[in-house]
Amino acid sequence: MNPPPPVADRSRFISALEAAITLSSEHGEHTGLLLIDLWNLRVINHRHGFEIGDYLLRETQQQLQALSKLPDNVYRVSNKTYAFLLPRLTHPAFVALAVNRVQRTLEESLIIDDDILPVDLRLGLAVSRGSTQSALAMLVRAEGSLAQTRQGKPLQIDEAIQEPPVAERGLPLEQRFAEALYDNAFELHFQPKIDLRTGRVYGAEALIRWHLTDHGYVPPEELIALALASGRSYELTRWVINRALRYQREWKEDFTLPLAINLPADLVSSPDLANMLQSALAIWGTDPASVTVEITEGAVIEDKEAGFHNLEQLRSLGLGLSIDDFGTGFSSLSYFKEIPATEIKIDRSFIMRLLDDEQDQNLVKIIIDIGHLFNLDVVAEGVEDSATLDMLRALGCDIVQGFLFARPMPEAELRAWLRGREILAN
């Protein structure tokens, strides 16, 4: 069987997108960038074999190529994501027709038979609106859109069409992002986690924030997409880790607070991951047991061998390991049992519907029982009211976080919040 098409050279793809934007702008027209993600391809590979997955990748490429009729408009940009360029749109609203046609064509052509799990397509979209914004800025917006649909939210076509592009907001965002990395211009905010078994503060999750004086806070998903699109995910994560551990050292005289730090999916299989964390622990003199790294469910499956090896290395360093958004990814126990986790976090989408949906109540109970079966702590995020808290306590959840207790807050506010709970002395 023929192999799937290779992942495109990044510079070639960016150059093609830049050329499409320039050509459309010169004619007073618009460019669309559609990202098509075969979201559950990992599950299909696991359940039906990689030959089926490779067939689906080839068929996706062929169908997109047939729709485009131009060879330079279709690119496989990651293991399971394609980019489809839509140049020279005479009106930005025409992108909706193109999106519907692409989605309908792929949904019909990617059906193999009733015994094969159907492909779950997730789409991301950005429209140039006739501007000469950079290809990278446009890719960032498309990645941000895709991040939303990967969380189960609908594709916001009207928003993609109507939103002013980055250049029109006076934000050469990719340039300012590079400067922010150089200047350490990001912030960490912290959301406390409460141990339901003791009623005490269990720790906090460290969350990156980026504030622009002329724009306000950049949405976290846009910041992460920008780091990924610009190839600087490693640098941004290194900044987060070192800043978080530096805070922990500064806190030592007053209190000890374990921290959870998110790792982006593209770094889970990176050969440099363990060394980055080991170096940071050594620089700041941090007890590894006071740090938990969070990964999403599907992150390790992109490259199973390297991913599992990295996670074993992190555990050997003494770090905790949390599986974030549990219940929304591959959810295969054959994979799950191989991950050396210490904690799982129930996705907030289940928590939001907990009081109204009996099925979600049953799912949350199952997740809690699975966690306890594997001797893991179970965390629920997105707890916003007392009734939900009571339900989680009754179901046996160990740890909670959410607006009911505190929103993510800057370090100074965290100190005041902890003082109010008599964790900090005067």
N, C-alpha and C positions, 0 to 999 in steps of 0.2 A: 504494500500500500504506500502511496506517495506521502512524503512528509508534509506537514502544514507549511504555509509560506513563512519565511523567516521574519523576525521582528525587524522593522525598517531602521536604517541608520538615522539617528536622531537629527543630525545636522541636515540631512537630505529632506526629512519631513518638514523641519522648521523653515528651510529655504523655500520649499514648495508652497507652504502656507503664506510666507511673506510675499512671494510672487503673486499669489492669488489675491491677497489683500490689495497690493499695489495696483494690479490690473483692474480690479473692480473699482478702486478709488479713482483711477484715471478716467474712467467712463461714467463717474457719478453713480456707480452701482454699489452693491453690498456683497459681503462674503459671509457664508455660514460655515461653521465648523461643528460637525456632529460626531460625538464619540459614542461608539456602540460597544457595550461591554457584555460578554457572555457570562453573566454574573455567577451562574451555578455550574460553570464548566468543570470546576474542581470536583464537585459532587458527581457529575456525569462520568468523569475519568475514573473516579473511585468505584462507582457502581457498575459501569458498563465497559470499562477498559479504555485505554488511551487511543486505540484505533478509532473508536466512536468520536472521541473528542477531537482528534486530528481531522476526521472527516468534516465535523461541524466547522472547524476553523477554515478548511479549504472551501467549503460551500459558502461560508460567509464572505470570503474574499471574492469568490466568483460572482456571487449575486450583487455585491456592491460594485464590482467592476462592470457588470452588465448594466446596472442602473446609471453609472457615471459615463461610460463609454470613453473615458479619458484615463490613460494609465497613471497620470500623476495626481489623481484625486483620491486614491484609496491607499491607506497605509495601515499595516499592523504595528501599533505603537507600543504594545506590551504583550505579555503572554496570552491574554484573553480579551484585549481591547483593540478595536479598529477605529481609525479616524477617517471620516468621509468629508472631503472638502466640497463646498457648494459655492463656487465663484460666480460672479457676475449676475447676481439676483437684482432684477430691476426694481423690486420692492421687498423690504425685509420680511413682510408678511408671507411672501412666497415660500419661506423656509418651512412654514407649517405643512404645506403640501408635500414638500420633499421629505420631511420627517415622517409623516403618515405613510407615504409610499415605501420608504425604506423599512419602517417597522412592519408593515403589512407583508411586504415581500419576504423579509427574513423569517417572520413567524410562520409563514406558509411553507417556505423552502427548507426550514431546519427541522421539520417533523420527519422522523425516520419511520417509526411504527409505534403502536400503542404500548409496547413493552419498554420503550426507551423514555427516560425522563425528559420532558420537553425543556427546551432552552428558555431560561428566564433572561430576557434582554433588559438591560438598564442603559438609558441614554443620557448623554450630557450635551448641552448646546450653548453656543455663543454666536452672536451675529455682529459683524463689524459696523453696520449702519453707515457705510460709505466713508468711514474715517480711515486714517492711515495709522491706526494703532499698531503696535508691534505684534508679531506672530506669538511671541511669548505671553504677552498680556492677554491675547485672545484665548490661547491655550489654557491659561490660568482660569479664565472665566468658564470655559467648557469643563475643566476638571472640577471646579467648584459645583457646577450644575450636576455633574455625574456623581459627585460625593453625596448630594442630596437624594438622588434617585436610588443610590445604593442603600440608603437608609429606609427605603420603602416609600419615599415621597414621590408624587407625580412630577413628571417633567413640566416645568413652567415655561412653555413656549412664549406666551405673551410677555413674561418678564424678560426673557432673553432678547426679545425684539425691542421692547420699550426702554430697557435699562441703558442709560448713557454709557458708552464705553469708557474704559479707564482713562484714555487720553483726554476725553471731553471733561472729565472731572478734575483735570489738572494733576493727575497722578501718574507719572511715569513709574508705575508701581514696581516693576522688576528692578529698576535702577535704585529706587528708594529702599527696596528690600535688601539689596547688596550692601548699601550704605548702613542700613540698620544692623546687619550682621557685623560689619566692621566696627560700628560705634556702640555695640551692645545696647541698642535702643529698644529692645523688647522688655516686657515685664512678665513676672510670674504672679498669677493669682492662685488662691488656695481655697478648695472647698472641703470642709471638715467631713470626716466619716465617724459615725457613732456606733459603738458596740452595743447591740441590743441585749447582750448577755449581762453587761455590767452597767449600762447607762452612761458610760464614760466615753470621752473622745478616743477613738481608735487610731486616728491618723488624719491625713489630708491628701487630696489629689492635687498635684501641681499642674497648672494649666497656663499655657503661653498666651500672652495678649500683646497686641501691637497697636499703639495709639498714634494716629496722625492728626496734627493740629488742625488741618483743613478738611478732615474727613471723618474724624472720630475713630472708634475702634474698627479695625479691619476684621470681618467675620473670621473666626478660627478656621473654618473649612476653606476659605479663600487663601488664608495664610499658608495652610498645609499644602494646598494645591499649588501655590506659587513656589514653595520650596521644592516640591516634586518636579514641577515643570521646568524649573531652572537648574535642576541637578544639584540642589544644595540642601537636600533633606538631611544628609549626614551632619552638615555644619550646624543647621538649626537644632537638631536633636542634641548635639554635643553642647551647644549653648544652654539648652534647657537643663540637661543633666548637671552640668557644672554649677549653674546658678542655684539649682535646688539644693545640691550638696553644700554649697557655700552657705546658704541660709541655715541649713542644719547645724553647721559648725558654729555660726553666730548665735544660735539659740541655746547652745549647750549649757551656758551659765545659768539660764533661766528655766529651761524645760527641754524635754525630749519629745519630738513629734515625728513618727514614721511618715514617710512620703511615698506616694505612688506617682510614677512618671510614665507617660505614654510613649510607646515606640511606634513609629510609622511602619506600615506593612512592608514598604520597600527595603527597610533595613534589617528585617528579621533574619534574612538569609545572608546578610553582608558578612564577609570574612573579617571585617574590622570591628564588628559590634562588641565582642567580648573585650578586646583590648581597650576600646574607648571607655567602657564602663569600669574596667579594672584600673585604668589610669586615673579616672576621676575619683574613684574610691580612695586611691593612694594619695592623691593631691590634697584632698580635703579631710583625710583621716576619718572617713565615714565607716561606721559599723554596717556591713552589708545587710544585716538582718533588719535594719531600719529603712530599707529601700525595697520597694516592689515595682517591677516594670510591668506595664500593661500592654498586651498585644490583642488585636482583634482575632476572632475565631479563625478566619480563613487565612490570616497572614502567613502562617508557616507552611501552608500547602503549596504555595507557588513553587517552592523548591524544597521538597520534603526533607531530603537528606541533609542539606546545609541548614535548613531551618531547625530541625530537631537537634542537630549537633550544636548549634548556637545556643539554643535554650538549655541544653544540658550544661554547657559551659557557664551560662549565667547562674544556674542553680549551684554549680560547683563553687562559684565565687561567694555563695551565701545569700544571694539576692532572692527576694520573693518573686513569684511569677503569677500574674493575674490574666485570665482570659476575659477580655472585655466584650461587651455586647453579646453575651452568651445567649444562644437560641436563635440567632439571625444568620449564622454562617453555615459551615458545612455540617455541624451537629451530628457527626458520625462518631460513635463511641470507639470505633477501631482507630480513628485518628486521635480522639480526645485522650484515650488511655495512654498514648505514647508521649503526650506533652507533660513535662514535669512541673505541672502547675501547683501552686499553693492556694489559689483563690479563683473563683469565678464571679463575674459581675453579670447580673441579669439585665438584659437590655431594657432601657426605659420605656420602650413601646409596650412591653407587657405590663409594666408597673402603672402606666397611665390608664390602662383599661381594666385594671385589677378588680375594681369594685363593680364594674358593669358587665363583665364578660366572664361567665362561668368557665368557659374553655381556657381563658387566660389564667384564671385562678388555678385550674388543674395543671396547666403548663408550668406555672411558677412553682407549684408544689413539687412537680416532677424534677424540675431543675434543682431545687433545694435538696431533694432526696438524692439526686445523682451526685451533687457536690459532697454531701455528707458521706455517701457510699465510698467516695474516693478520698475521704478525710480532708476535704478542702473547706475553707471558709467561703461563705456565700454572701455576696454584697448586692444590695438592690440600690440602683441609682434612679434619680428622678422622683424621690418621695416628696410630695408637696402638701399633704394634708394628714391629719391625725387618724382618719378612718383607714387610709391606706397603710399607715404605720402599724395600726392595730392588726390589720389583716396579715401583714408580713410577719409580725411577731407571732401570730397564731400559727402561721405556716412553717415557722421554724427558721426564718432568715436570721443570719448572724449579725450583719453589719448593714447600715443604711447611710445614704447621703442624699441631699436634695434641698430644695428651697425651704422646706419645713424647718430645717435647722439653720441653714445659711446658704446664701449665694456665694459663688466664687468671689474672693475679696483680695485686695492687695495685702502685702505682708504686715504693714502697720495695723490695718484693720483686723487681721487675723490675731495679732497679739492682744488687741483690745477685746476681741471676742473670747479668746481663751481666758483672759483675766476675768471676764464676766462669769465664766464657768469655774472660777477658782482653780484654774490650772496654773496660772501665772501668779507669782507673788507680787506685792506692790513694788 
